[in-house]
Amino acid sequence: MKKLIFLIVLLFVPSVAVSQVINTANVIDTVVVPSAVQTLSAGTTVADNAGTIQMVGNGGAVTLTGTPTISAGVDGQRLLIRGTHDTNTVTLQDVANLGTSALWLGGTDFTMTQGDRLLLEYSGTLSAWVEISRTDN
């Protein structure tokens, strides 16, 4: 039986913790450690303190109006956002609806419920988070 040797390396990219597992077959799996669930109110700016952000509305459904909605990243940084609740939802607003949100979501706001995912990349040129994809479960 072939034994696999695992090496765990923690990398710290600005505000992002990433673990890489390397086995003897030279296959690399990347595990992005999620943040603690952020409980958000309307004027809150989401902290990009992990590669995966988990969020929930504070006591009910919340539409974020903080500017910027998510703290600025670095050019090329990716951020996965997870919705964690079906009632205490969080709505992220596109720049078309909240000009100072610094979120380019294809012109469409996104109300995040449990199981929803939003993948963003920070553009230094735009000084904004740009949507790559979303999953609306």
N, C-alpha and C positions, 0 to 999 in steps of 0.2 A: 504494500500500500504506500503510495507516494505521499510523503509528508510535505505540507506547505508551510513555509516560514513567512510569517506576517510581520511587517514593519509598519508601525503607525507613526506618521509624521504629522504634527499639528502645524499648520501654516497660519499666520495671522496677516491677512491682507487688511487694509484700513477698515476696521470695525467688522471684519468677517472671519469667523473661525471655520477652518476646513480641515478635515481629516483625510489622509490618503492612505489606503491600504495597498501594499505592494506584495504580491506573492511570487514564488519562484518561477512562475510561467510568464513573468513580466506583464501581468494584467494589472491595471490600476483602476480601482474603484474610488470615486470621490464621494464622501459623505459630508453634506453641508449641515452643520449643527444648527437647529432652529433656535430662535430667540424664545424667551419666556413669552407668554401671551401678553400682548400690549392691550390694555383696556383704554379705549380712546373716547374722548369727548369731541364735540364739533370743532373747536379751535385748536386741537392738538396737532402738532407736527410729528409724524411717525419717525421714530429713530431707526436709522438703517444700521443697527448694531449687530446684525448677523446676516448671513447669506440668505436665510429663510426667516421671514417675519411672520409671526402669528398674531392675528388681531381680532378684537371683539368690541362691540359698542358698549359704552358705559351705561348699563341699566336699560337699554333698549336700542332701537335702530338709530344710527348716527350717520349724518352726512358731514364729511370732513370739510372744513373751511379754512384750515391752517394754511399759511403761506410761508414757504412752500409746504405742500401736503406731506412730502417725505423729505427729510433732510438731504442736502446735496451730497452726491457721491463723487467718485472720480471717473474720468472718461473711460468707458468700457466696462465699468463695474456692473455686474448683474445682481438682481434681487428678485427672489421668489416670495410672493405674499400669499399667505393662506388665510382663508376665512375659517372661523372656528365655531360659529353659532348660527342657528336658523332664525332666531328671533332678534338677538342683539347684533344685527347686521351692521356692516360698515360700507358706506358709499364713497367711492373715490371719484372726484370730478375731473373731467377732461378740461384742458385749457380753454376750449370753446365755451364752457359754461362757468368756469372760475379761472379767469385769465392769469391769476398769480399762483395757480396750483403747481405749476412746473411738471404737469403730467400730460403727456401726449398719448391719449388712449384711443386714437382713431376717431375722435369726435363723439365718442359715446362714453357716458359715465358707467361705472361698474359697481353694482351693489353686491358685496361679497357675503355669501352665506357659508354654512359649514361645508367643507369639502371643495369650495371654489379655490382656484389658483390663478395668479396673475404674475407673469414673468416680465420684468422690466430690465432695460439697460440704460445706464446714465450716459448722456451725451454732453461732453464738455462744450461742444460747439453751441448747442441749444440751451445749455445750463438747465437741463430738464431730464426727467425719466421718460423713456420712450417704450411703449408696449411692444413686446415681441410676440406674446401669445397669452390667451386666457382660456380657462376651463370653467364653465358655468355648470356646476352640478346641481 
